[in-house]
Amino acid sequence: MTLGELAEKLGAELRGDPAVEVTGVATLDRAGPGEVSFLSNPKYRPLLATTRAAAVIVAPAEAVEGRAALVTENPYLAFARAVELLHPRPRPEPGVHEGAWIHPDARLEEGVTALPGSRVDAGARVGAGTVLYPGVYVGRGARVGRGCVLHANAVVREECVLGDRVVLQPGAVVGSDGYGYARDGHRHVPIPQVGRVVLEDDVEVGANTTIDRAALGETRIGRGTKIDNLVQIGHNVTVGEDCLIVAQVGVSGSTRIGHRVVLAGQVGVAGHLRVGDGAMVGAQSGIGSDVPAGAVVSGSPAIPHGEWLRAQAVVKRLPDLRREMKAMERRLAELEARVRGRAATSPSVDPAKE
């Protein structure tokens, strides 16, 4: 499309020739004359001078010399929309393709795409416009909303519920059994997990992420929450709306996570805790107690982020501090030896004459 058309669709101000045609989006260092690039991180500002991009998406304060600019308050968001416009993903033809298996008691709304190797079991419902890629399994009595995309080998087990526009990346499992056992004195006896999982509208779940069904009741993921790859959500967990949960996070059973919470990579959250609205947890942190709303914490056990940064500054100096301490100990031992030597060679003092 032309830059003029792209600017109109992005709601951006165009500074340049609207008739220039562009065919794609690329990074500043790799963009060619027919591509659009973007600048959202000041770290890459020097590349503005050397990029060959036909136009650059920038914030109003940025100066771009020698090429067109698409000016917007949120360049990163505009970049995402430009990618969607210029690199549309191919969408398979709607309908039940040969090799898909749909139970006679399942119900598919208009425009569902079921590709070869997908399976929809008895009593399941799949909403209009949803795409089931090869290897997808929708279990007995499950509900999948409208406009969802379930990529290859994703699983929605029995009685689980997906809202509208939910995305499951390859290998995601919704409704696996929760991790619960009781001891009978000799062995671990599995506790039946008979609850369900509910994913609200616009939730996205990364590749090979698992969300356990509740023992009783439900595990619930709130509207708009985005979960990365290789995340484990335990049984009876509740996650609020618009949360970001990054790769390799583990959340233990019955924990309550508020709205707009950020859990960075490899965070571990113990069970039966509460993480308040708007809290942010730094990468590789261990959460062993409740986190107040709005708190920013890091470390294991997690502490306020500012304290953690100061502690890390000390940790870096520990080898030097240890050497200094050893030197001080040697000097102190030498001083004590000299004092003891003087005391041994000095005549006794009569206190009465002092």
N, C-alpha and C positions, 0 to 999 in steps of 0.2 A: 504494500500500500504506500501512498505518498506520505510525506512528513505532515502535510496539512491534515490528512485523514487521521493519522495516528495521534496528532496533537488534540484533535477534536474528541476522539474516543477516550483519551487519557485525561481530558480536562486540563491540559497543560498549555502554557503560553509558548508559542513557537517564535523563536528568534532565528530566522533564516528563510530559505526558499521553500514554500509549501509544496512545490511540484517535484521535489527530489524523491525518488523511489527508494524504499528500503525493503529488505527481504528477511531480516532476522535481527537477533539481539546477541551481543557478545561482550566479553569483558574489555576494559580499556586497552589492555596490552595485545589483545587478539582480534579486535574488531577490524573489519575491512571497510572499504568505501561504501558498500551497500548495506551496512549494518548500523544499528543503534546501540550505544553503550550507556553507562550510567555512573554517577559518582555519588555515593552515600557515606563513604568512610574517608575522612581527611587524609588518612595514611596514603591513599592512592592519588592524591591531588597532582603530584608531579607528572603523572601519566597523561594529564590533559594536554601537555605540550607535545607529546609524541604519538598519541593515538591517531589512527587513520579512520576512525568512525565517521559516518556521515553526519551524525548528530549525537549529542550527549544529553542524557536526562540529569538535570542538576537542580539544586536549591536556588532560590532567588539571589542569594548573596554570592554565588560562584560566578567568576568571570571566565568565559570560554572564548578563546581567540581562534579565528581561522576556520570555524565550522559552526554548524547550526546547533542550537540548544533548545531543549524542551524543558521549560522551567516550571517547577511544581514544588509545593511545600514538603512533599514526601517522596523523594526520588526512588527510594527502595520499593515502596508500594507501586509507584508508576512502572518501575522496571518489571515487577511481577505481572502486572496487567499487560505490559507490552509483550512479554514472553508468551502469555496466553493468546494474544491476538496474532502474533507472527509465527508461533510454533504450535498450532493447535494439534492436540493429540488425536490420532485416528480412533474412530469409534466404530466398533463392529456393528454389523447389521442387526437390527432388533429381530427377535423371534427365538424360538427353541431350535437350536441347531442339531443336526444329526449327531448322536453320541451323547447328548445331554439326557439325564434321567429325571423325569418329573413324576412324582407320585400322583395317582389319579385324584387323591383327596387334597393335594396342594392347590393353591390358587395363585396364579400369576396375573397381575394387572396388565393393562395395555402397554406395549412398548418395552417389555422386559426382554433382555438379551441373556440367553442361557447357552454358553458355548460348550463344545464337546468336552465331556468329562466332568461337567458340573452336575450336582445332584441336589434335588429339593425333596425333602421327606414328607411323610404324611402330615396333613394338617398345617403345614407351613404356609405363610403368606408373603409374597414378594411384591413390592409396590411398583408403580408405573415408572418406566425409564431406568430401572436398575439394571446393572450389568453384572453377570456372574461369569467370571473367567474360568478356564479349565482347572479342574481339581477343587473347586469351591464346593463346600458341603453346608447346606442349610438344614438343620435338624428338625425333628418332629415338633410341630407346634410353634416353631420359631416365627418371629415377625421381622421382616426387613422392609424399611420404609421406601419412599419414592426417591429416585435420583441417586441411589447409592451405587458405589463401585466396590465390588469385592474381587480383589486381584487373586492370581493363581494360588490355589491351595489354602486360601483362607477358610476358617471354620466358624460357623455360628451354631453352637450346640442347642439341644432341645430347650424349648420354652424361652429362649433369650430374645431380647427385643432390640432392634436397631431403629433409630428415628430416621428422618429424611436426610439425604445428602451425606450419609456416613461413608467414609472411605476406610477400607481394610487393605493394608499392603500385603504382599505375598507372605503366607505362612502365619498370619495373625490368627490367634485362637480366642474366641469369645465364648466363655462358659465352660472352660476346663474345670475339673473338680478342685475345690479348695483343699488346702493342706491341713487336714484335721485328723488327729488320732487320739484314742484313749487307751490307757494301759489296763489290762486285765490281770496284771501280776506276772505275766509270762511274755506277752507280746503286745505289739501296737495294733489296736483294732481300728480300722477306718471308720470315721464318723460320716454317715451318708450326707452328701451335699445335694440338697433337694431344692435350693433356691434358684435364682436366675441372675442374669446380667442385663442391665438396661443401659444402652448408649443413646444419649439424647441427640437432637438434631445437630448436624455439622461437626460431629466428632470425627477425628482422624486417628487411626491406630497404625503404628509402624510395623515393619516386617519382623516376624518372629516374636512379636509381643504377645503376652498371655494375660488374660483378664479372667480371674477365677470366679465361678458362680458362688453364690452365697450358700452357707450351710442351711440357713433358713432365711426367708426374706429375699433381699436383692443386693447385689453389687451395682452401684450406679455411677456413671461418668456423665458430668454435666455438659450442657450445650456449649459447643464451640471449643471444647478442650482438645488439644493436639498432643498426642503421645508418640514418642519417637520409637526407634527400633529397640528390640531386646529389653523391653521393660516388663516387670512382673508386678501385677496388681493383685493383691490377695483377696480372699473371700470377705464379703460384707464391708468392703471399703466403699466410702463415698467420696467422690472427687467433684468439686464444684464447677462452675462455668468458667470458660476462657482460661483454663490453666495450661501451662506448658510443662510437660514432663519429658526430660531429655534422656538419651540412651543409657541403658543399663541401670536405671533406677529400680529399686525394689521397695514396695510398700506392703507392710505386713497387715494381717487381717484386722478388720473392724476399726481401722483408722479413719478419721474424718478430715478431709482436706477441703479448705474453703475455696472461695472464688478467686480467680486471677492469681493463683499461687504459681511460682516458678520453682521447679526442682531441677537443678542442673545435673550434669552427667554423673552417674554412679552414686547418687545419693541413696542412702539406706534409711528407711523410716520404720521404727519398731511398731508393734501392734497396739491398738486401743489408745492411740494418741489423737490430738487435735492440732492441726496446722491452720492458723487463722487466715482470714481473707488478706490477699495482697502480700503475703509473706514470700521472701526469696531465700532459697537455700543454695549455698555455693557447692561447687563440684566436689565429689568424694566426701561429703559430710555425712556424719552419722547422727540421726535424730533419735534421742532416747527419752525425750520429755516434750511436753506441749510447746508449740511455738506461737507466740502472740501474733495477733493480726498486725500486718505491716512490718514485722521484724525482718531484718536482713542478717542471716547467720551463716557461719562457716565452721569447718573443723569437725573433729570427732573426739569427744562429744562436741556437738555444735555449740558455739558461743556467739555473741554479737560480732558481726563481721569486722568492725573496727578493732576490737580486742584481738581477734584472730590475726589480722594483718600485723599488729604490733608484736604479737607472739612469734609470728613467722620471721620478722626482722631479727628477733633475738636468736631464734633457732639457727639462722644463717651464720651467726657470730659465735656459736657454741664452741667450735674447735679453737678459735682464737682466745675465747674466754677461758677455756680449759688450760691452754698453755700459760696464760697470764696467771691463773690461779696456782698452777704448779710452781711457777717462778716465785710467786709471793710466798708460797709455803716453804720453798728452799731458803729464801731470804729471812723469813721469820725463824726457821730452825737455826740458821747461822747466828742470828742476833741473840736467840735464847742461849746458844752454846757459849757465845762470848760473855754474856751476862753471868752465866753459871761459872765460867772460868775466872772472872774477876772476883766473884764472891768467894771462890775457893782459895784465892791467893791473898785476899785482903785480911788485915788483922781484925779481930772481933771488936766491936764497938760497945763500950759500956753505956747503956742508955742513961745511967744516972749522971754521966758527965756531959751529956748532950744539952 
